Amino acid sequence: MRVLENLEPKDVFYYFEEISKIPHESGNISQISDYLTGFAKERNLEHYQDDDGNVIIIKEASQGYGDHEPVILQGHMDMVAVKKPGSSIDMKREGLKLKVDGDRLMAVDTSLGGDDGIAVAYGLALLAGDNYKHPRIELVVTVDEEVGMNGARVLDVSPLKAKRLVNLDSEEEGIFLSGCAGGARVNINYPYVKKERRGFSFEIGICGLQGGHSGEEIDKERGNAICLLGRVLNKLLMKMDLCIGNMEGGVADNAIPDSASAQILITGYENKNGRQRVQQGEFSEQECIALLKHTCDKLERELKHELEDKDKDVRIEIKAMQMEETDVIEEEESKKLVCLINSLPYGVQAMSSAMPGLVETSLNPGLLHMKDGVVQIGICVRSSREGAKGAVIGKLISLAHLAGAQPEVTGEYPGWTYRKESPLRDKMIEIYQRLYHEEPVIRAIHAGVECGLLADKIPGLDCVSIGPDMKNIHTAEEELSISSTERVWKYLLKLLEVL
C-alpha cells in the first residue's frame, strides 16, 4: 500500500511519492531528470531535456483555450539532502521514507524535499489530467537550484512562448512573492600539507542545532555549527598546541549547518609548569583530558546561555581520545586555519530600509570539508542590493588573502526586482479574494528563487511565486502541510482556468 494513497489531492500526492522514491539531491539528478522525460514520452507531450538535466514539458491548451496566452509553471527537481546524525540512510542511492502525522507530511530521519518536490508533483498532476481547463502549459523543471541556481543559469528558453510565469517554490500559503535577493557562493580554498606527528588525538563536534534555510531563517540568529566549531578550536588554541587531521560541516552553502566536527591531535598543553609537549616526555594524558573537558564544558555553558532562546540544545561533544601517530596539518598552519574559520562573518549584515522586517544583506558559511590538499569553506552571500552583495564578497576575498587562502566566486545570480505593474499578480490577487474572501500578502523575500534569472532570459516576463505551507526546510525536521497542499492545488486549478 502506498503511504500517501489516501491523501487528497490524489494525483499530486501520487507523483510526490513517485518522486520521493528517486534519489535527487543537488548534483545527483540524472534519475529524476530521466523520470520526467519518460513521463512526457509516455503521454506524447512535447519535451526537452538538455545536457545538464533541465526538463521542459509542454501541454497544449485544453479545448476552447487555444487563443489564451500560455503560462509557465516552474520549479526545481533537486533537494537539500539532510539526515539525522546516526541515520544509516544513503541519500545518494536510496529514496525517502515518507510518513504522515496528522496534517504533516514528513520523511523518516531525513529532509522531505518538499522544497521543491511539491512543484514537480503539481506540474505532473496537471499534465497527466485530462479534465482541467487551462491555456498552453509550459512546465519548466530545473536542476541544482539549491547549489547556485545552476540549471536556470544555463536553461535554453527558446522552446518557451509564455510571458507569464508562476513559480511554485514558496513555502507559505497566502504569500505572493514578487521579488527576492540576489546571491553568490564564495569558496575559500585553504591549501594544506600533512605530516606524521605524535600526540593525543580526539574528535570534537558541535551538534544539537536546528539549522535551517539560510534565507528564510537567517534572521532568527540560530547557531552556525561551522562558526561555533571555529570558536571552540580558537578557545582550545589558547591552552593547547593543536594539529588538524580533518574537518567537516554542513550539507549546502545555503543551509545553516546544524553540525560540524574536527579530528584534532594535541601535541602540547599549558599547565602550572608551562607548556608540556609530547616529545619532551612530560605529557600527561589525564591532565590533558581534564583541561580539554574543563575548557569545553565552560564554553558549552556559555553557548547555551547565548543561544537559550534560539538554539538551546547546542552541545559540544568529545570522543575517541588516545595517543597515536597520524598525518595532520602542523601547528602553525592549523592555527592559521582555525583563525580563518573563527573570523568568518555570519548572519544578517543589514536590514531593508524600504520594507520593514526584510533582511537586505546576509551571509552563511554552510560547507566545510577537506579533500585533495584543500580545505574548502563554502559561503552563501545574499543581498537585495548589488553593491552590498559585492561589498560582502569583497570582504571575504580579503579575508581569504590574509589567511593565505584562494577565494573563488561562483553561482552569482541577480535579484528579482519588484514590478509595480504586474497584470499576472493583479489577476492572482483577484482570484484569491474570490476564493478566500481575504487579501493575500504581497512580499519580497531574502531567499533566492529562479525568477530573476528567468526574467533576464525572457524580456517582459511577469512572475509571481506561490506554494503551500512548509516548515523547517533544509533540515531533517522538514514538514509539508497536507491541507495547505490541497488548497493551493485548488487555487492553481482556478488560476489556470481564469488565465
Secondary structure, 3 states (H helix, E strand, C coil): CCCCCCCCCHHHHHHHHHHHCCCCECCCCHHHHHHHHHHHHHCCCEEEECCCCCEEEEECCCCCCCCCCCEEEEEECCECCCECCCCCCCCCCCCCCEEEECCEEEECCECCCHHHHHHHHHHHHHHHCCCCCCCCEEEEEECCHHHCCHHHHHCCCCCCCCCEEEECCCCCCCEEEEEECEEEEEEEEEECCEEEEEEEEEEEEEECCCCEECCCCHHHCCCCHHHHHHHHHHHHHCCEEEEEEEEEECCCCCEECCCEEEEEEEEEEEECCEEEEHHHCCCCHHHHHHHHHHHHHHHHHHHHHHCCCCCCCCEEEEEEEEEEEEEEECHHHHHHHHHHHHCCCCEEEEECCCCCCCEEEEEEEEEEEEECCEEEEEEEEEECCHHHHHHHHHHHHHHHHHCCCEEEEEEEECCECCCCCCHHHHHHHHHHHHHHCCCCEEEEECCCCCHHHHHHHCCCCEEEECCCCEECCCCCCCEEEHHHHHHHHHHHHHHHHHC
